[in-house]
Amino acid sequence: MVKVHFRKITRGNFRECLNLQVNESQKSLVATNAQSLAEAYVDTNLFPFAVYDTSACGYEQPQVPMLGFTMYEIVAGVGFIMRLMIDFKYQRQGYGRATMIEVIRRLKLCPDVEIIATSYRKENEVAASLYQSLGFTPWNIEWAKSHPTEIYVKFEGF
């Protein structure tokens, strides 16, 4: 089973994070990492992380490349997974699933988190399949109805 290691975004890995790319067909489905990092810079409720293979653990300077990026938000009792992106070179190898498992693990440890949730674009069948396989189910919260292009789901394994 693939496992991942999270690192903070720093001066040392910032450019590598900005250079991560999804497939051309996925670009309309996720925000750019530059946009996500800009949001995190001005919002202390956002937690951005670089995603590495677990073999990076124990090395001050990772000996392996950054694989992806994730970011979550903690507000009003909800740990909301806002971003999940794996570079196109590392997709379909289990890193997306491993990243979600690690984010869920971290959010479960936060005493302020009562619900874990995320959203995805209606046309993103890969995300829909991944989240459903991890135990996410539709989240019918009132404010989500004003976002017709997004599907909101919550984690039932909490």
N, C-alpha and C positions, 0 to 999 in steps of 0.2 A: 504494500500500500504506500502510495506517495505521501510524503509529509512536507510541510513548508515551515519556513522560519521568517518571522516578521522583523523588520528593522525600521526605525524612524527615518524619515527623509531628512538628509543632512546636506551640508555643502559638498560632502564627498560623493554622494550618490544622486544628487539632484538632477544633473544632466542625464545620467543613465535612465532615470525615471521619465524624464521628458522625451527621451528617444524611444521608449516602448511604443509599439504600434499593434493595433488589431488588424485583422484582414480588412480589405477595402469594403467588403459587403457589411462589415460590422460598424463602420465609422459613424453611421447615423444612430446607432443603438446605445452608445456610451459617450459620456463627456470626455474631453481630452484630459490628460493628467495635468497639463498646465492650468486648465480651468479649475480642476479639483484642488490643486495646491493653492491657487489664489483664494478659493473659498475658505480653505482651512487656515490660511494666514490671518483672515479677518474674523473667523468664527471659532472660539475656543471650545465649542461643543463638538467639533469635528476632529477625528483622529485618523490621519493618513499614514499608511504603511507601505514600504517596499516589500515585495514578496520574493523570497529566495527559496531554493531547495534547502531542505534541512541540513545538507552537508555544509552550508555556510555557518552553521552554529559553532561557536567556539573560536572563530576567526575575527579579529578586529577589522581587517580588510577582507571581505569575502573572496574566496578563491573561485567562486562560480558567479555567473551573470545574474542580474536581477531578472526575474521571470514575469513579474506583474506588479500590480498596484491595487490596493484596496483602501476604502475609507468608510468609517462608520460615524454615526452621530448618536449622542445620548441626550435626549430631551423628553421631559414629561413622562418619565417611566419607560420610554421606548428606546431600545437599542436598534437604530435603523441603519441597515447596511446600504450605504449610498452608492458605493462604487465597487465593482469587481472587474478587473481587466487583466487578462493574461496575454503577453506578447504573442503575436501570431506564430512565432517559431516554437513556442512551447505549448500551444493549444493541443487538445485531444490526447493529453498525457496524464490527466488526472489532477493537474495543478489547480484548476478552478474549483473542483470539489474539495480538495485539500485546503484551499484558502477559505472556503465557506465554513468548513468544519472548524478551522482555527479561529475565525471570527466569532462563530457561535460559542466556542469554548470560552473565549475571552469575555464576551458579553454576559455569559452566565455567571461569571465571577464578579461582575459589577453589582453592588448592592442596590444601586439606583435603577437597574433594569428589571422591569416586570414583564415586558413583551419584547420579543425580537421580531423584526419585520424587515421587508425589503420591497422593491417594486421592479418592474421590468416593462419594456415596451410590448404592446400587444403582439407585434409581429416577431418578437424574439423567442422563437420556439426552443432554442437551445437553453436559454435561461429558464423558461417555463418548465422544461423537463428536469433540469438540475434541481431547481428549488422544490419541485414536487417530490423528487426522489429523496430529498433530505428531510421531508416531513413538513414543508410549508403548505398552508391551506389558504383559501381566499380570506382576506381581511376586509370585512365590510364596515369600515369606519366612515362616518358621514363625510368628512372633508375630502376623502379620496374620490368621491363621485364627481368632483369638479375637475378631475384629471382624466379625460376620456381616452387618452392614448396610453395610459399606464395601467397595469394590473398590480394591485397591492396584495401582498401575502404576509402571513405571520407564521412563525415557527411554533409548531404544536408540541415539540418535544421538551418544552420548558418545564 
